[in-house]
Amino acid sequence: MTVPHVLIAGGGITGLSTAFYLERHAAETESPIAITIVEPANRLGGKLGSEAHDGLLIDVGPDSFMSQKPWAVKLCEELGIEDEIIGPSSSQFYMLTGGRLHSVPHELVSLVPSRPEALWKASFISTAGKIRASGEGLVPPRGAIGDESLSSFMRRRFGPEFAAHFAEPLMGGVHAGDPEQMSMAAIYPTFWEMERTHGSITRALLQRRLAGGAGAAPPKSPFVALRHGMQRLVDRLRESLTATRVVLDTSVGRIACSASGRFLVSLNDGEDPEADAVVLTTPAYAAADLVAPLSAAAATRLRSISYASTAVVTLAYRRESIQNPLEGTGFLVPRDQGLPITGCTWSSNKWEGRAPEGVTLMRAFIGHAGDDAVVRRSQEELIAAAHDTLSTVLQIVAAPVYRRVDAWPNAMPQYRVGHLELLSEIEREMEQYPGLLLAGSAYRGVGVPDCVRQGMEAADRAFKSCTANRVEQVSA
């Protein structure tokens, strides 16, 4: 009997996590297994990666992950790099409105302030807007409803000004999404359920604080990073894999089913392996092409998951050329401000070891859903847009000493209203192929912790599928 084989399409954080937990299952059960990762690029990690340049440490994609979602932190512990997890040097950040940087009170990071007076410190919200937002606890719940957009939910509960100038850039920016289309139930299920179970977000958070006791610690930053950049997570995962074959510079071209129930996979390099389970961690549009011969209905639904294109412009300046004191970690830009960037992180302020003394490293973000112009602009145009904006906002009087663009075309999946129902339909269509699995940022969470969790779940299902197939073959 041959050793069970799992093929993983895609070598980003989801695919690497799938392989890691598959090997863990095999070791714990003393069951041999063969694993293959097929990655179209010439490196693993997908959007995760870090590069060093003249004392700068540059993350090319995400530079951090949420600690409140435990899966990435747990993975770091299992890889032995938990001591490399670092918190931000400051929790202070700003909102850019009316051409000015406005300090965001720390208590507002959780959306509803832990102290009522915190909202009144927010200079980017008018008095009328603060009065309306303060009354969130008095707004009756909508009742038994289906999904709702982020904008609709926030306007209904907190008012239009608070929604547009705070909630939408804070909650929608990380997804590069259109708040008028983003699914509240899929992206922020905690807040969605707070209204359904407690009647309001204010009431739910108040009960949570009371349950935590009067001496509960003040909220900390929800994000953490790795001391040596996110590439460190990719490298440790790769080093940990002992039963996994990695095939770079090629992709899966076709998937079919054999009479025995195994999957016949054709790679674009000419190899034709068989597999007991296949895990597709590719973008949804790529997964659709592979699923189409098996389920046209599932493929059609997968293609309906849209993507946004974005770019990260990394710039470094001599500190003396920046007149702004840079007290904090960066700023967000509400969409109605009409600026070419959606935000900026002062990386060397936020994370230790990102730049040498006397140099400030920044990352500006460009692009969002509905605006694919970012992929049609040259690197020099993107750099100029970021530098010109930052020069005005931060009073920068000299050119950057380092510049870099990392463009991500069609890379950010959009969870539009009805996303969870769409996923249920896709899963029903694919039930007839229990060993063909979907995982990754297109489905149930775009952040690193969510992708790790989906990799863990895919590993569990793939391992069980292999075991079931082997039992059937022995019985036959």
LORO-379367 format. One record per residue (C-alpha): residue in three letters; x, y, z. Coordinates in Angstrom, 1 decimal. Layout:
<rs>
{aa=ALA, east=X, north=Y, up=Z}
...
</rs>
This chain:
<rs>
{aa=MET, east=0.0, north=0.0, up=0.0}
{aa=THR, east=1.4, north=3.4, up=-0.9}
{aa=VAL, east=1.9, north=6.1, up=1.6}
{aa=PRO, east=-1.0, north=8.7, up=1.7}
{aa=HIS, east=-0.2, north=11.8, up=-0.3}
{aa=VAL, east=-1.6, north=15.3, up=0.3}
{aa=LEU, east=-0.9, north=17.9, up=-2.4}
{aa=ILE, east=-1.1, north=21.6, up=-1.3}
{aa=ALA, east=-1.5, north=24.2, up=-4.0}
{aa=GLY, east=0.1, north=27.4, up=-2.8}
{aa=GLY, east=3.0, north=28.0, up=-0.5}
{aa=GLY, east=1.8, north=31.1, up=1.4}
{aa=ILE, east=1.2, north=31.1, up=5.1}
{aa=THR, east=-2.0, north=29.0, up=4.7}
{aa=GLY, east=-0.2, north=26.3, up=2.7}
{aa=LEU, east=2.8, north=26.2, up=5.0}
{aa=SER, east=0.6, north=25.9, up=8.0}
{aa=THR, east=-1.3, north=23.1, up=6.4}
{aa=ALA, east=1.9, north=21.2, up=5.8}
{aa=PHE, east=3.1, north=21.9, up=9.3}
{aa=TYR, east=0.0, north=20.5, up=11.0}
{aa=LEU, east=-0.2, north=17.6, up=8.6}
{aa=GLU, east=3.3, north=16.6, up=9.7}
{aa=ARG, east=2.2, north=17.1, up=13.3}
{aa=HIS, east=-0.8, north=14.7, up=12.8}
{aa=ALA, east=1.4, north=12.1, up=11.2}
{aa=ALA, east=4.0, north=12.3, up=14.0}
{aa=GLU, east=1.4, north=12.1, up=16.7}
{aa=THR, east=-0.3, north=9.0, up=15.2}
{aa=GLU, east=2.9, north=7.4, up=13.9}
{aa=SER, east=1.3, north=7.4, up=10.4}
{aa=PRO, east=3.6, north=8.0, up=7.4}
{aa=ILE, east=2.4, north=10.6, up=5.0}
{aa=ALA, east=3.8, north=12.3, up=1.9}
{aa=ILE, east=3.1, north=16.0, up=1.4}
{aa=THR, east=3.9, north=18.2, up=-1.6}
{aa=ILE, east=3.6, north=22.0, up=-1.7}
{aa=VAL, east=3.3, north=23.4, up=-5.2}
{aa=GLU, east=4.1, north=27.1, up=-5.4}
{aa=PRO, east=4.1, north=29.2, up=-8.7}
{aa=ALA, east=6.6, north=31.8, up=-7.4}
{aa=ASN, east=10.3, north=31.2, up=-6.8}
{aa=ARG, east=9.9, north=31.6, up=-3.0}
{aa=LEU, east=7.6, north=30.5, up=-0.2}
{aa=GLY, east=5.6, north=32.8, up=2.0}
{aa=GLY, east=3.2, north=34.5, up=-0.5}
{aa=LYS, east=2.6, north=38.1, up=0.8}
{aa=LEU, east=4.8, north=37.5, up=3.9}
{aa=GLY, east=8.4, north=38.4, up=3.5}
{aa=SER, east=11.2, north=40.7, up=4.8}
{aa=GLU, east=14.3, north=42.1, up=3.3}
{aa=ALA, east=17.3, north=43.9, up=4.8}
{aa=HIS, east=19.0, north=46.9, up=3.2}
{aa=ASP, east=21.7, north=49.1, up=4.7}
{aa=GLY, east=20.4, north=48.6, up=8.2}
{aa=LEU, east=16.7, north=48.8, up=7.2}
{aa=LEU, east=14.4, north=45.8, up=7.9}
{aa=ILE, east=11.6, north=46.0, up=5.4}
{aa=ASP, east=8.4, north=43.9, up=5.4}
{aa=VAL, east=7.1, north=43.5, up=1.9}
{aa=GLY, east=3.5, north=42.7, up=3.0}
{aa=PRO, east=1.9, north=42.4, up=6.4}
{aa=ASP, east=4.3, north=43.5, up=9.1}
{aa=SER, east=2.3, north=42.2, up=12.1}
{aa=PHE, east=-0.5, north=40.0, up=13.2}
{aa=MET, east=-3.3, north=40.1, up=15.8}
{aa=SER, east=-2.4, north=38.6, up=19.2}
{aa=GLN, east=-6.1, north=38.5, up=20.2}
{aa=LYS, east=-6.6, north=35.8, up=17.6}
{aa=PRO, east=-4.4, north=33.1, up=19.2}
{aa=TRP, east=-3.4, north=30.9, up=16.2}
{aa=ALA, east=-0.4, north=32.8, up=14.9}
{aa=VAL, east=1.0, north=33.3, up=18.4}
{aa=LYS, east=0.5, north=29.6, up=19.1}
{aa=LEU, east=2.3, north=28.7, up=15.9}
{aa=CYS, east=5.2, north=30.8, up=16.9}
{aa=GLU, east=5.3, north=29.0, up=20.2}
{aa=GLU, east=5.3, north=25.6, up=18.5}
{aa=LEU, east=8.1, north=26.8, up=16.2}
{aa=GLY, east=10.2, north=28.0, up=19.1}
{aa=ILE, east=10.2, north=31.6, up=18.2}
{aa=GLU, east=7.8, north=33.0, up=20.8}
{aa=ASP, east=10.6, north=35.0, up=22.4}
{aa=GLU, east=10.9, north=36.9, up=19.1}
{aa=ILE, east=7.3, north=38.3, up=19.3}
{aa=ILE, east=7.4, north=42.0, up=20.1}
{aa=GLY, east=4.8, north=44.6, up=20.8}
{aa=PRO, east=4.6, north=48.1, up=19.3}
{aa=SER, east=6.8, north=50.8, up=20.9}
{aa=SER, east=3.8, north=53.1, up=21.1}
{aa=SER, east=0.0, north=52.7, up=20.9}
{aa=GLN, east=-0.6, north=56.3, up=19.7}
{aa=PHE, east=-1.8, north=56.8, up=16.2}
{aa=TYR, east=-3.7, north=59.5, up=14.3}
{aa=MET, east=-6.6, north=60.2, up=11.9}
{aa=LEU, east=-5.9, north=62.5, up=9.0}
{aa=THR, east=-8.9, north=64.8, up=8.4}
{aa=GLY, east=-9.1, north=68.3, up=7.1}
{aa=GLY, east=-5.4, north=68.3, up=6.4}
{aa=ARG, east=-4.5, north=67.8, up=10.0}
{aa=LEU, east=-3.3, north=64.8, up=12.1}
{aa=HIS, east=-5.7, north=64.2, up=15.0}
{aa=SER, east=-4.7, north=62.0, up=17.9}
{aa=VAL, east=-6.9, north=59.0, up=18.4}
{aa=PRO, east=-7.6, north=58.4, up=22.1}
{aa=HIS, east=-6.2, north=55.0, up=23.1}
{aa=GLU, east=-9.5, north=54.0, up=24.7}
{aa=LEU, east=-11.2, north=54.3, up=21.3}
{aa=VAL, east=-9.1, north=51.5, up=19.7}
{aa=SER, east=-11.8, north=49.0, up=20.8}
{aa=LEU, east=-14.4, north=51.2, up=18.9}
{aa=VAL, east=-16.4, north=51.9, up=22.0}
{aa=PRO, east=-14.3, north=53.7, up=24.7}
{aa=SER, east=-13.6, north=52.1, up=28.0}
{aa=ARG, east=-14.1, north=55.6, up=29.5}
{aa=PRO, east=-17.0, north=57.7, up=28.1}
{aa=GLU, east=-14.9, north=60.9, up=28.2}
{aa=ALA, east=-12.5, north=59.4, up=25.6}
{aa=LEU, east=-14.8, north=60.0, up=22.7}
{aa=TRP, east=-15.0, north=63.7, up=23.7}
{aa=LYS, east=-11.2, north=63.9, up=23.3}
{aa=ALA, east=-11.4, north=63.0, up=19.6}
{aa=SER, east=-10.9, north=66.3, up=17.7}
{aa=PHE, east=-11.7, north=64.7, up=14.4}
{aa=ILE, east=-15.4, north=64.2, up=15.3}
{aa=SER, east=-17.7, north=67.2, up=15.7}
{aa=THR, east=-19.8, north=67.8, up=18.8}
{aa=ALA, east=-22.9, north=66.7, up=17.0}
{aa=GLY, east=-21.1, north=63.5, up=15.8}
{aa=LYS, east=-20.0, north=62.8, up=19.4}
{aa=ILE, east=-23.5, north=63.2, up=20.8}
{aa=ARG, east=-24.8, north=60.8, up=18.2}
{aa=ALA, east=-22.1, north=58.2, up=18.7}
{aa=SER, east=-22.5, north=58.4, up=22.5}
{aa=GLY, east=-26.1, north=57.3, up=22.1}
{aa=GLU, east=-25.3, north=53.9, up=20.5}
{aa=GLY, east=-26.5, north=52.1, up=23.5}
{aa=LEU, east=-30.0, north=53.7, up=23.0}
{aa=VAL, east=-30.3, north=52.6, up=19.4}
{aa=PRO, east=-32.7, north=49.6, up=19.2}
{aa=PRO, east=-31.4, north=46.5, up=17.6}
{aa=ARG, east=-32.5, north=45.8, up=14.1}
{aa=GLY, east=-33.8, north=42.4, up=15.0}
{aa=ALA, east=-33.6, north=39.1, up=13.0}
{aa=ILE, east=-31.8, north=40.3, up=9.9}
{aa=GLY, east=-29.5, north=38.9, up=7.3}
{aa=ASP, east=-26.1, north=40.3, up=6.5}
{aa=GLU, east=-25.4, north=44.1, up=6.4}
{aa=SER, east=-22.5, north=46.3, up=5.1}
{aa=LEU, east=-20.0, north=47.8, up=7.5}
{aa=SER, east=-21.1, north=51.3, up=6.6}
{aa=SER, east=-24.7, north=50.6, up=7.1}
{aa=PHE, east=-24.1, north=48.9, up=10.4}
{aa=MET, east=-21.9, north=51.7, up=11.7}
{aa=ARG, east=-24.1, north=54.5, up=10.5}
{aa=ARG, east=-27.1, north=52.9, up=12.0}
{aa=ARG, east=-25.5, north=52.4, up=15.4}
{aa=PHE, east=-23.1, north=55.3, up=15.7}
{aa=GLY, east=-24.2, north=57.9, up=13.2}
{aa=PRO, east=-22.7, north=58.9, up=9.8}
{aa=GLU, east=-19.9, north=61.1, up=11.0}
{aa=PHE, east=-18.4, north=58.5, up=13.4}
{aa=ALA, east=-18.8, north=55.8, up=10.8}
{aa=ALA, east=-17.0, north=57.7, up=8.0}
{aa=HIS, east=-14.3, north=59.4, up=10.0}
{aa=PHE, east=-13.4, north=56.7, up=12.4}
{aa=ALA, east=-15.0, north=53.3, up=12.2}
{aa=GLU, east=-14.7, north=52.8, up=8.4}
{aa=PRO, east=-10.9, north=53.7, up=8.1}
{aa=LEU, east=-10.1, north=51.8, up=11.4}
{aa=MET, east=-12.1, north=48.7, up=10.5}
{aa=GLY, east=-12.1, north=48.7, up=6.7}
{aa=GLY, east=-8.6, north=49.8, up=6.0}
{aa=VAL, east=-6.9, north=46.5, up=6.7}
{aa=HIS, east=-9.2, north=44.9, up=4.0}
{aa=ALA, east=-8.7, north=47.6, up=1.4}
{aa=GLY, east=-12.4, north=47.2, up=1.0}
{aa=ASP, east=-15.4, north=49.3, up=0.2}
{aa=PRO, east=-17.3, north=49.8, up=3.5}
{aa=GLU, east=-20.6, north=50.1, up=1.6}
{aa=GLN, east=-20.1, north=46.5, up=0.4}
{aa=MET, east=-18.1, north=44.8, up=3.1}
{aa=SER, east=-19.9, north=42.1, up=5.0}
{aa=MET, east=-20.2, north=42.9, up=8.7}
{aa=ALA, east=-21.2, north=39.4, up=9.6}
{aa=ALA, east=-18.1, north=37.9, up=7.8}
{aa=ILE, east=-15.4, north=40.5, up=8.8}
{aa=TYR, east=-16.5, north=41.6, up=12.2}
{aa=PRO, east=-18.7, north=38.8, up=13.6}
{aa=THR, east=-18.0, north=39.8, up=17.2}
{aa=PHE, east=-19.6, north=43.2, up=16.8}
{aa=TRP, east=-22.4, north=41.7, up=14.7}
{aa=GLU, east=-23.2, north=39.2, up=17.4}
{aa=MET, east=-23.0, north=41.9, up=20.2}
{aa=GLU, east=-26.0, north=43.6, up=18.7}
{aa=ARG, east=-27.9, north=40.4, up=18.2}
{aa=THR, east=-27.3, north=39.1, up=21.8}
{aa=HIS, east=-27.0, north=42.3, up=23.9}
{aa=GLY, east=-29.0, north=44.8, up=21.9}
{aa=SER, east=-26.0, north=47.2, up=21.5}
{aa=ILE, east=-22.2, north=47.2, up=21.3}
{aa=THR, east=-22.0, north=49.6, up=24.2}
{aa=ARG, east=-24.1, north=47.3, up=26.4}
{aa=ALA, east=-22.1, north=44.2, up=25.4}
{aa=LEU, east=-18.7, north=45.8, up=26.1}
{aa=LEU, east=-20.0, north=47.2, up=29.4}
{aa=GLN, east=-21.0, north=43.8, up=30.6}
{aa=ARG, east=-17.7, north=42.4, up=29.4}
{aa=ARG, east=-15.8, north=45.0, up=31.5}
{aa=LEU, east=-17.9, north=44.4, up=34.5}
{aa=ALA, east=-17.2, north=40.7, up=34.2}
{aa=GLY, east=-13.5, north=41.5, up=34.0}
{aa=GLY, east=-13.6, north=43.3, up=37.3}
{aa=ALA, east=-12.9, north=46.9, up=38.3}
{aa=GLY, east=-9.2, north=46.3, up=38.3}
{aa=ALA, east=-9.1, north=45.1, up=34.7}
{aa=ALA, east=-6.0, north=46.1, up=32.8}
{aa=PRO, east=-6.3, north=48.9, up=30.2}
{aa=PRO, east=-6.5, north=47.6, up=26.6}
{aa=LYS, east=-3.2, north=46.8, up=24.9}
{aa=SER, east=-2.4, north=47.1, up=21.2}
{aa=PRO, east=-4.0, north=44.1, up=19.5}
{aa=PHE, east=-1.1, north=43.8, up=17.0}
{aa=VAL, east=2.4, north=42.2, up=17.5}
{aa=ALA, east=5.3, north=41.6, up=15.2}
{aa=LEU, east=8.4, north=39.5, up=14.9}
{aa=ARG, east=11.8, north=41.1, up=15.9}
{aa=HIS, east=13.4, north=40.0, up=12.6}
{aa=GLY, east=10.4, north=40.5, up=10.4}
{aa=MET, east=7.7, north=38.3, up=9.1}
{aa=GLN, east=10.1, north=36.4, up=6.9}
{aa=ARG, east=11.2, north=34.7, up=10.1}
{aa=LEU, east=7.9, north=32.9, up=10.4}
{aa=VAL, east=8.2, north=31.7, up=6.8}
{aa=ASP, east=11.8, north=30.5, up=7.3}
{aa=ARG, east=11.0, north=28.6, up=10.6}
{aa=LEU, east=8.0, north=26.9, up=9.0}
{aa=ARG, east=10.1, north=25.8, up=6.0}
{aa=GLU, east=12.9, north=24.5, up=8.3}
{aa=SER, east=10.4, north=22.6, up=10.4}
{aa=LEU, east=9.0, north=20.6, up=7.5}
{aa=THR, east=10.8, north=17.2, up=7.2}
{aa=ALA, east=8.2, north=15.1, up=5.3}
{aa=THR, east=7.2, north=17.8, up=2.8}
{aa=ARG, east=8.5, north=18.2, up=-0.7}
{aa=VAL, east=8.5, north=21.8, up=-2.0}
{aa=VAL, east=8.1, north=22.4, up=-5.8}
{aa=LEU, east=8.7, north=26.1, up=-6.8}
{aa=ASP, east=8.2, north=27.9, up=-10.1}
{aa=THR, east=5.2, north=25.8, up=-11.1}
{aa=SER, east=1.5, north=25.5, up=-10.5}
{aa=VAL, east=-1.3, north=23.0, up=-10.6}
{aa=GLY, east=-2.8, north=22.9, up=-14.1}
{aa=ARG, east=-5.6, north=20.4, up=-13.7}
{aa=ILE, east=-7.4, north=18.2, up=-11.2}
{aa=ALA, east=-9.4, north=15.0, up=-12.0}
{aa=CYS, east=-10.7, north=12.1, up=-10.1}
{aa=SER, east=-9.6, north=8.5, up=-10.6}
{aa=ALA, east=-11.8, north=5.4, up=-10.4}
{aa=SER, east=-10.3, north=4.6, up=-7.0}
{aa=GLY, east=-11.3, north=8.0, up=-5.6}
{aa=ARG, east=-7.8, north=9.5, up=-5.7}
{aa=PHE, east=-7.1, north=12.8, up=-7.4}
{aa=LEU, east=-5.1, north=13.0, up=-10.6}
{aa=VAL, east=-3.1, north=16.2, up=-10.6}
{aa=SER, east=-1.3, north=17.7, up=-13.5}
{aa=LEU, east=1.4, north=20.2, up=-12.8}
{aa=ASN, east=2.5, north=22.8, up=-15.4}
{aa=ASP, east=6.1, north=21.4, up=-15.3}
{aa=GLY, east=4.9, north=18.1, up=-16.7}
{aa=GLU, east=4.6, north=16.1, up=-13.5}
{aa=ASP, east=1.4, north=14.2, up=-12.9}
{aa=PRO, east=1.2, north=13.1, up=-9.3}
{aa=GLU, east=-1.7, north=11.3, up=-7.6}
{aa=ALA, east=-3.0, north=12.5, up=-4.3}
{aa=ASP, east=-5.4, north=11.3, up=-1.6}
{aa=ALA, east=-6.3, north=14.9, up=-0.7}
{aa=VAL, east=-5.7, north=18.2, up=-2.4}
{aa=VAL, east=-5.8, north=21.5, up=-0.5}
{aa=LEU, east=-6.2, north=24.6, up=-2.6}
{aa=THR, east=-4.8, north=27.7, up=-0.9}
{aa=THR, east=-4.6, north=29.7, up=-4.1}
{aa=PRO, east=-6.7, north=32.8, up=-4.7}
{aa=ALA, east=-10.4, north=32.0, up=-5.3}
{aa=TYR, east=-10.2, north=32.8, up=-9.0}
{aa=ALA, east=-7.3, north=30.4, up=-9.4}
{aa=ALA, east=-9.2, north=27.7, up=-7.3}
{aa=ALA, east=-12.2, north=28.2, up=-9.6}
{aa=ASP, east=-10.3, north=27.2, up=-12.7}
{aa=LEU, east=-9.2, north=24.0, up=-11.0}
{aa=VAL, east=-12.6, north=23.1, up=-9.5}
{aa=ALA, east=-14.5, north=23.9, up=-12.7}
{aa=PRO, east=-14.2, north=20.4, up=-14.4}
{aa=LEU, east=-15.5, north=18.8, up=-11.2}
{aa=SER, east=-18.1, north=21.4, up=-10.1}
{aa=ALA, east=-19.1, north=24.2, up=-12.5}
{aa=ALA, east=-21.5, north=25.6, up=-9.8}
{aa=ALA, east=-18.7, north=25.8, up=-7.2}
{aa=ALA, east=-16.4, north=27.4, up=-9.7}
{aa=THR, east=-19.0, north=30.1, up=-10.6}
{aa=ARG, east=-19.4, north=31.0, up=-7.0}
{aa=LEU, east=-15.7, north=31.1, up=-6.4}
{aa=ARG, east=-15.3, north=33.5, up=-9.3}
{aa=SER, east=-17.8, north=35.8, up=-7.6}
{aa=ILE, east=-15.3, north=36.5, up=-4.8}
{aa=SER, east=-13.7, north=39.8, up=-6.0}
{aa=TYR, east=-10.3, north=41.1, up=-5.2}
{aa=ALA, east=-8.7, north=44.5, up=-4.7}
{aa=SER, east=-5.3, north=45.6, up=-5.9}
{aa=THR, east=-3.0, north=47.4, up=-3.5}
{aa=ALA, east=0.6, north=48.6, up=-3.2}
{aa=VAL, east=2.9, north=49.3, up=-0.3}
{aa=VAL, east=5.4, north=52.2, up=-0.8}
{aa=THR, east=8.3, north=52.0, up=1.6}
{aa=LEU, east=10.3, north=55.2, up=2.1}
{aa=ALA, east=13.2, north=56.0, up=4.4}
{aa=TYR, east=14.2, north=59.6, up=5.3}
{aa=ARG, east=16.9, north=61.2, up=7.3}
{aa=ARG, east=15.2, north=62.1, up=10.6}
{aa=GLU, east=16.3, north=65.7, up=10.4}
{aa=SER, east=14.4, north=66.2, up=7.1}
{aa=ILE, east=11.1, north=65.5, up=8.9}
{aa=GLN, east=9.8, north=68.5, up=10.8}
{aa=ASN, east=6.8, north=66.6, up=12.4}
{aa=PRO, east=7.8, north=65.1, up=15.8}
{aa=LEU, east=6.4, north=61.7, up=14.8}
{aa=GLU, east=5.0, north=61.0, up=18.3}
{aa=GLY, east=3.2, north=57.7, up=17.6}
{aa=THR, east=3.1, north=54.9, up=15.0}
{aa=GLY, east=1.3, north=56.5, up=12.0}
{aa=PHE, east=-2.0, north=57.6, up=10.7}
{aa=LEU, east=-5.2, north=56.5, up=8.8}
{aa=VAL, east=-7.0, north=58.4, up=6.1}
{aa=PRO, east=-10.8, north=58.4, up=5.8}
{aa=ARG, east=-11.8, north=57.8, up=2.2}
{aa=ASP, east=-13.7, north=61.1, up=1.9}
{aa=GLN, east=-10.4, north=63.0, up=2.3}
{aa=GLY, east=-9.5, north=62.4, up=-1.3}
{aa=LEU, east=-5.9, north=61.5, up=-0.8}
{aa=PRO, east=-3.9, north=58.9, up=-2.8}
{aa=ILE, east=-2.9, north=57.0, up=0.3}
{aa=THR, east=-5.1, north=55.2, up=2.8}
{aa=GLY, east=-2.7, north=55.3, up=5.6}
{aa=CYS, east=1.0, north=55.3, up=6.7}
{aa=THR, east=2.9, north=53.4, up=9.3}
{aa=TRP, east=6.0, north=54.9, up=10.8}
{aa=SER, east=7.7, north=51.5, up=11.0}
{aa=SER, east=10.9, north=52.5, up=12.8}
{aa=ASN, east=8.7, north=54.2, up=15.5}
{aa=LYS, east=6.4, north=51.3, up=15.8}
{aa=TRP, east=8.8, north=48.3, up=15.8}
{aa=GLU, east=12.3, north=48.0, up=17.2}
{aa=GLY, east=15.2, north=47.3, up=14.9}
{aa=ARG, east=13.6, north=48.6, up=11.7}
{aa=ALA, east=16.1, north=51.4, up=10.9}
{aa=PRO, east=19.5, north=52.6, up=12.0}
{aa=GLU, east=19.9, north=55.7, up=14.2}
{aa=GLY, east=19.0, north=58.9, up=12.5}
{aa=VAL, east=16.8, north=57.3, up=9.8}
{aa=THR, east=13.0, north=57.0, up=9.8}
{aa=LEU, east=11.3, north=54.1, up=7.9}
{aa=MET, east=7.7, north=54.5, up=6.7}
{aa=ARG, east=5.2, north=52.4, up=4.8}
{aa=ALA, east=2.4, north=54.1, up=2.8}
{aa=PHE, east=-0.6, north=52.2, up=1.6}
{aa=ILE, east=-2.2, north=52.8, up=-1.8}
{aa=GLY, east=-5.3, north=51.2, up=-3.4}
{aa=HIS, east=-8.7, north=49.9, up=-2.4}
{aa=ALA, east=-11.6, north=48.0, up=-3.8}
{aa=GLY, east=-13.1, north=49.7, up=-6.8}
{aa=ASP, east=-9.9, north=51.5, up=-7.7}
{aa=ASP, east=-7.6, north=49.3, up=-9.7}
{aa=ALA, east=-5.6, north=52.2, up=-11.0}
{aa=VAL, east=-2.8, north=51.3, up=-8.6}
{aa=VAL, east=-1.8, north=48.4, up=-10.9}
{aa=ARG, east=-1.6, north=50.6, up=-13.9}
{aa=ARG, east=0.7, north=53.2, up=-12.4}
{aa=SER, east=4.5, north=52.9, up=-12.5}
{aa=GLN, east=6.6, north=52.5, up=-9.4}
{aa=GLU, east=7.9, north=56.1, up=-9.8}
{aa=GLU, east=4.3, north=57.4, up=-9.9}
{aa=LEU, east=3.4, north=55.5, up=-6.8}
{aa=ILE, east=6.5, north=56.7, up=-5.0}
{aa=ALA, east=5.8, north=60.3, up=-6.0}
{aa=ALA, east=2.2, north=60.0, up=-4.8}
{aa=ALA, east=3.3, north=58.7, up=-1.4}
{aa=HIS, east=6.2, north=61.1, up=-1.0}
{aa=ASP, east=4.2, north=64.2, up=-2.0}
{aa=THR, east=1.4, north=63.3, up=0.4}
{aa=LEU, east=3.8, north=62.6, up=3.3}
{aa=SER, east=5.8, north=65.7, up=2.6}
{aa=THR, east=2.7, north=67.8, up=3.0}
{aa=VAL, east=1.3, north=66.0, up=6.1}
{aa=LEU, east=4.6, north=65.6, up=7.9}
{aa=GLN, east=6.6, north=68.6, up=6.6}
{aa=ILE, east=9.3, north=66.5, up=5.0}
{aa=VAL, east=11.8, north=68.8, up=3.3}
{aa=ALA, east=14.1, north=66.3, up=1.5}
{aa=ALA, east=13.9, north=63.4, up=-0.8}
{aa=PRO, east=13.8, north=59.8, up=0.6}
{aa=VAL, east=17.2, north=58.0, up=1.0}
{aa=TYR, east=15.5, north=54.7, up=0.2}
{aa=ARG, east=12.4, north=53.9, up=-1.8}
{aa=ARG, east=10.6, north=50.7, up=-2.7}
{aa=VAL, east=7.3, north=49.6, up=-4.1}
{aa=ASP, east=5.6, north=46.2, up=-3.5}
{aa=ALA, east=2.6, north=45.9, up=-5.7}
{aa=TRP, east=-0.1, north=43.3, up=-5.0}
{aa=PRO, east=-2.5, north=43.1, up=-8.0}
{aa=ASN, east=-5.7, north=41.2, up=-7.3}
{aa=ALA, east=-4.4, north=40.1, up=-3.9}
{aa=MET, east=-6.9, north=41.3, up=-1.3}
{aa=PRO, east=-10.1, north=39.3, up=-1.3}
{aa=GLN, east=-13.3, north=41.2, up=-0.7}
{aa=TYR, east=-15.9, north=39.8, up=1.7}
{aa=ARG, east=-19.0, north=41.4, up=0.3}
{aa=VAL, east=-22.5, north=41.3, up=2.0}
{aa=GLY, east=-23.7, north=37.7, up=1.8}
{aa=HIS, east=-20.2, north=36.3, up=2.0}
{aa=LEU, east=-21.0, north=33.6, up=4.6}
{aa=GLU, east=-24.0, north=32.4, up=2.6}
{aa=LEU, east=-21.8, north=32.2, up=-0.5}
{aa=LEU, east=-19.3, north=30.1, up=1.4}
{aa=SER, east=-22.0, north=27.7, up=2.5}
{aa=GLU, east=-23.2, north=27.3, up=-1.1}
{aa=ILE, east=-19.6, north=26.5, up=-2.2}
{aa=GLU, east=-19.1, north=24.0, up=0.6}
{aa=ARG, east=-22.4, north=22.3, up=-0.3}
{aa=GLU, east=-21.3, north=22.0, up=-4.0}
{aa=MET, east=-18.0, north=20.4, up=-3.0}
{aa=GLU, east=-19.3, north=17.9, up=-0.5}
{aa=GLN, east=-19.1, north=15.2, up=-3.1}
{aa=TYR, east=-15.3, north=15.7, up=-3.1}
{aa=PRO, east=-14.4, north=15.5, up=0.6}
{aa=GLY, east=-10.7, north=15.3, up=-0.1}
{aa=LEU, east=-10.7, north=18.5, up=-2.2}
{aa=LEU, east=-10.4, north=21.4, up=0.3}
{aa=LEU, east=-10.4, north=25.2, up=0.1}
{aa=ALA, east=-8.4, north=27.3, up=2.6}
{aa=GLY, east=-6.9, north=30.8, up=2.7}
{aa=SER, east=-7.6, north=34.5, up=2.8}
{aa=ALA, east=-10.5, north=34.3, up=0.4}
{aa=TYR, east=-12.8, north=32.4, up=2.8}
{aa=ARG, east=-12.8, north=32.9, up=6.5}
{aa=GLY, east=-10.3, north=35.6, up=7.5}
{aa=VAL, east=-7.6, north=37.5, up=5.7}
{aa=GLY, east=-5.1, north=38.0, up=8.5}
{aa=VAL, east=-2.2, north=35.8, up=9.4}
{aa=PRO, east=-3.9, north=34.2, up=12.4}
{aa=ASP, east=-7.0, north=33.3, up=10.4}
{aa=CYS, east=-4.9, north=31.8, up=7.6}
{aa=VAL, east=-3.0, north=29.8, up=10.2}
{aa=ARG, east=-6.3, north=28.6, up=11.6}
{aa=GLN, east=-7.6, north=27.6, up=8.2}
{aa=GLY, east=-4.4, north=25.7, up=7.5}
{aa=MET, east=-4.8, north=23.9, up=10.7}
{aa=GLU, east=-8.4, north=23.0, up=9.9}
{aa=ALA, east=-7.5, north=21.9, up=6.4}
{aa=ALA, east=-4.7, north=19.7, up=7.7}
{aa=ASP, east=-7.1, north=18.0, up=10.1}
{aa=ARG, east=-9.7, north=17.4, up=7.3}
{aa=ALA, east=-7.1, north=16.2, up=4.8}
{aa=PHE, east=-5.6, north=13.8, up=7.3}
{aa=LYS, east=-9.0, north=12.3, up=8.1}
{aa=SER, east=-9.8, north=12.1, up=4.4}
{aa=CYS, east=-6.6, north=10.1, up=3.8}
{aa=THR, east=-7.3, north=7.8, up=6.7}
{aa=ALA, east=-10.9, north=7.2, up=5.4}
{aa=ASN, east=-9.6, north=6.4, up=1.9}
{aa=ARG, east=-7.1, north=3.9, up=3.3}
{aa=VAL, east=-9.6, north=2.2, up=5.4}
{aa=GLU, east=-11.9, north=1.8, up=2.4}
{aa=GLN, east=-9.1, north=0.5, up=0.2}
{aa=VAL, east=-8.2, north=-2.1, up=2.9}
{aa=SER, east=-11.8, north=-3.2, up=3.3}
{aa=ALA, east=-12.1, north=-3.6, up=-0.5}
</rs>
